[in-house]
Amino acid sequence: MAEIRCTFGGRRDTLDGYIVQRDDGTGYRRFSDNQEWEARDYYNSLQALDNQEKSNRLQEENLKIQQANFKVQQANTNNSRLGFNRNFPPPPPRPNYDPEYAEFLKWKKETDPEYVKFKQEKARNAAEAEQRRLEEGARKQKEQEQKAQNEKNYFEQLLKTASLGNAKSQYEVGVIFEKGTHGVGKNNNEAFKWLLKSAEQGHIDAYTNVSYMYGSIKGNYSEALKWARKALRHVEVTDTALKTACEDYIRSLEAVLYKK
């Protein structure tokens, strides 16, 4: 608690002015004779600060007590769900351990109807949970296998139509080879072949893929620039993001081609 080592408006000690500090000496500050009200304000501010710190400590202690009580309550709730009441301490151990008596207590516990019922219920719940886990795993595996088979069938049908000259199918086959999906391994050569066929037939979506593969995989920047400019001409006016991306890519290709 803050204290003031002189009186205000009355007798003072032999010190000049006023000294305000806490009991432990912290917060020391000295004021002149004409700073009586400043000393009072500083004294009040120290008291307010000490009271606030004391209130904060009390709140922290109360919070710790509440947390401890909640843990005890939660533990008792869990124990009651298991069929045991552990609110009371266990009985003290026998001074002289008797194996036969311990075996008798174990037999008595295991033959108790309530305990037997509890053990049976626990075993039945565990078996049901394991069965559900196995069934769920089998269901997910079956779904994955069915999905993989559907993707494989779809790709085979897509490949047939692409071989007949369908530009959209050629584009989709090229993308599948480029990404390595539908059970097909990633193959850039096959992807480039089908994407180029699709682009040459006028499939607009294939222009950017062909330009990228010419530049990043084939290293042919002039062809990459040609297809990038084609893609830019077919970008919709409202698609500003794609238009900006195409323009940036074209500038980067031009910088590589015409850097000298």
C-alpha positions in Angstrom: 0.0 0.0 0.0 1.3 3.5 -0.8 2.1 5.7 2.1 3.0 9.4 2.4 5.7 10.4 4.8 4.3 13.8 5.8 1.0 15.4 6.6 -0.8 17.7 4.2 -2.0 21.1 5.5 -0.6 20.5 9.0 2.7 19.6 10.6 5.4 18.1 8.4 8.6 16.4 9.2 12.0 18.1 8.9 12.2 17.0 5.2 11.7 19.7 2.7 8.6 19.1 0.6 6.7 15.8 0.4 7.8 12.2 -0.3 5.4 9.6 -1.6 6.4 5.9 -1.8 5.2 2.4 -1.2 5.9 0.4 2.0 8.7 -1.5 0.2 10.3 1.7 -1.1 9.1 1.4 -4.7 7.4 4.2 -6.5 9.6 6.8 -4.7 8.9 10.4 -5.7 9.7 13.7 -4.1 7.6 16.9 -4.4 8.4 20.5 -3.3 6.4 22.6 -0.8 4.2 24.1 -3.5 3.3 20.7 -5.0 1.0 19.4 -2.3 -1.9 18.5 -4.7 0.5 16.9 -7.2 1.8 14.7 -4.3 -1.8 13.9 -3.3 -2.6 12.9 -6.9 0.5 10.7 -7.2 -0.4 9.1 -3.8 -3.9 8.3 -5.1 -2.6 6.9 -8.3 -0.2 4.5 -6.5 -3.2 3.3 -4.3 -5.3 2.7 -7.4 -2.5 0.8 -9.1 -2.0 -1.4 -6.1 -5.7 -2.1 -5.8 -5.9 -3.1 -9.5 -2.9 -5.5 -9.1 -4.5 -7.0 -6.0 -7.8 -7.5 -7.9 -6.0 -9.1 -10.8 -4.2 -11.6 -8.5 -7.5 -12.5 -6.9 -9.1 -13.1 -10.3 -6.2 -15.3 -11.4 -6.5 -17.4 -8.1 -10.3 -17.7 -8.5 -9.8 -18.9 -12.1 -7.3 -21.5 -11.1 -9.7 -22.8 -8.4 -12.5 -23.0 -10.9 -10.3 -24.9 -13.4 -9.3 -27.3 -10.7 -12.9 -27.9 -9.6 -13.9 -28.4 -13.2 -11.2 -31.1 -13.6 -12.4 -32.9 -10.5 -16.0 -32.7 -11.6 -15.1 -34.0 -15.0 -13.1 -36.9 -13.6 -16.0 -37.8 -11.3 -18.4 -37.7 -14.2 -16.2 -40.0 -16.3 -15.9 -42.4 -13.4 -19.6 -42.5 -12.9 -20.1 -43.3 -16.6 -17.8 -46.3 -16.2 -19.9 -47.6 -13.3 -17.5 -46.7 -10.5 -17.8 -44.2 -7.8 -14.3 -42.8 -7.0 -15.4 -39.8 -5.0 -14.2 -41.5 -1.8 -10.6 -42.6 -1.2 -9.8 -46.3 -1.4 -9.5 -48.3 1.8 -6.1 -48.4 3.4 -3.9 -51.4 2.5 -3.8 -54.4 4.7 -0.8 -54.4 7.0 -0.1 -58.1 6.3 -0.6 -59.0 2.7 -2.5 -62.3 2.4 -2.4 -63.8 -1.1 -5.3 -66.2 -0.5 -7.4 -63.3 0.8 -6.5 -61.2 -2.3 -7.4 -64.1 -4.5 -10.7 -64.4 -2.7 -11.5 -60.7 -3.2 -10.6 -61.0 -6.9 -13.0 -64.0 -7.3 -15.7 -62.1 -5.4 -15.4 -59.1 -7.7 -15.4 -61.1 -10.9 -18.4 -63.1 -9.8 -20.4 -60.0 -8.8 -23.4 -59.7 -11.1 -23.1 -55.9 -11.6 -19.4 -56.2 -12.4 -20.0 -59.1 -14.8 -22.7 -57.1 -16.6 -20.4 -54.1 -16.8 -17.5 -56.2 -18.3 -19.9 -57.8 -20.8 -21.3 -54.5 -21.9 -17.8 -53.1 -22.3 -16.7 -56.1 -24.4 -19.8 -55.9 -26.5 -19.3 -52.1 -27.2 -15.7 -52.7 -28.2 -16.7 -55.5 -30.6 -19.4 -53.4 -32.2 -17.0 -50.5 -32.6 -14.4 -52.7 -34.2 -17.1 -54.1 -36.5 -18.2 -50.7 -37.5 -14.6 -49.7 -38.2 -14.0 -52.7 -40.4 -17.3 -52.1 -42.3 -16.4 -48.4 -42.8 -12.9 -49.3 -44.1 -14.4 -51.9 -46.5 -17.0 -49.4 -47.7 -14.4 -46.7 -48.4 -12.1 -49.1 -50.1 -15.0 -50.3 -52.3 -15.8 -46.7 -53.2 -12.2 -45.9 -54.1 -12.0 -49.0 -56.3 -15.3 -48.1 -58.0 -14.2 -44.5 -58.5 -10.9 -45.7 -60.0 -12.7 -48.1 -62.3 -15.2 -45.4 -63.4 -12.3 -43.0 -64.2 -10.5 -45.7 -66.1 -13.6 -46.5 -68.2 -14.2 -42.8 -68.8 -10.6 -42.3 -70.0 -10.8 -45.3 -72.3 -14.0 -43.9 -73.9 -12.5 -40.4 -74.1 -9.4 -41.8 -75.8 -11.6 -43.5 -78.5 -13.4 -40.3 -79.3 -10.1 -38.4 -79.3 -8.7 -40.8 -81.8 -11.6 -40.1 -84.1 -10.7 -36.4 -84.1 -12.9 -34.8 -81.5 -11.1 -31.6 -80.4 -12.7 -31.4 -77.0 -11.8 -35.1 -76.2 -8.3 -34.5 -77.4 -8.0 -31.6 -75.0 -9.3 -33.6 -72.1 -7.0 -36.5 -72.9 -4.0 -34.1 -73.0 -4.9 -32.6 -69.6 -5.2 -36.1 -68.1 -1.8 -37.0 -69.4 -0.4 -33.7 -68.2 -1.8 -34.1 -64.6 -1.5 -37.9 -64.4 -5.0 -38.5 -63.2 -7.7 -41.2 -64.0 -5.2 -44.0 -63.3 -2.9 -42.7 -66.1 0.8 -41.9 -65.4 2.0 -38.4 -66.0 3.4 -38.2 -69.6 4.3 -34.8 -71.0 5.0 -36.1 -74.5 1.5 -37.7 -74.8 0.0 -34.6 -73.2 1.7 -32.3 -75.7 0.7 -34.5 -78.7 -3.0 -34.5 -77.8 -3.1 -30.8 -76.7 -1.4 -29.8 -80.0 -4.0 -31.8 -82.0 -6.8 -30.1 -80.1 -5.3 -26.6 -80.5 -4.7 -27.1 -84.2 -8.4 -27.8 -84.6 -9.3 -24.5 -83.0 -10.0 -25.6 -79.4 -9.5 -22.3 -77.5 -8.7 -23.8 -74.1 -5.8 -25.8 -75.5 -4.0 -22.6 -76.7 -2.6 -21.7 -73.3 -1.6 -25.3 -72.5 0.3 -25.7 -75.8 2.0 -22.3 -75.3 3.1 -23.3 -71.8 4.4 -26.7 -72.9 6.3 -25.2 -75.9 8.0 -22.7 -73.6 8.6 -24.7 -70.4 9.1 -28.3 -71.7 10.1 -28.0 -75.4 12.1 -24.8 -75.0 10.7 -23.4 -78.3 9.9 -19.8 -77.2 8.8 -18.6 -80.7 6.1 -21.2 -80.9 5.1 -20.5 -77.3 4.8 -16.8 -78.1 2.7 -17.6 -81.2 0.2 -19.7 -79.3 0.1 -17.3 -76.4 -0.9 -14.5 -78.7 -3.6 -16.7 -80.2 -4.9 -17.4 -76.7 -4.9 -13.6 -75.9 -7.0 -12.9 -78.9 -9.7 -15.3 -77.8 -9.8 -14.2 -74.1 -13.2 -12.7 -73.2 -13.1 -9.0 -72.4 -14.8 -9.5 -69.1 -12.1 -12.0 -67.9 -9.6 -9.4 -66.8 -7.6 -11.8 -64.7 -6.9 -14.2 -67.5 -6.2 -11.4 -69.9 -3.6 -9.9 -67.5 -2.0 -13.3 -67.0 -1.7 -13.8 -70.8 -0.2 -10.3 -71.3 2.3 -10.9 -68.5 3.3 -14.3 -70.0 3.7 -12.8 -73.5 5.9 -10.0 -72.1 8.1 -12.6 -70.4 8.4 -14.6 -73.7 9.3 -11.5 -75.6 11.9 -10.6 -73.1 13.6 -14.0 -73.6 13.3 -13.9 -77.4 14.3 -10.2 -77.9 16.7 -9.7 -75.0 19.6 -9.1 -77.4 
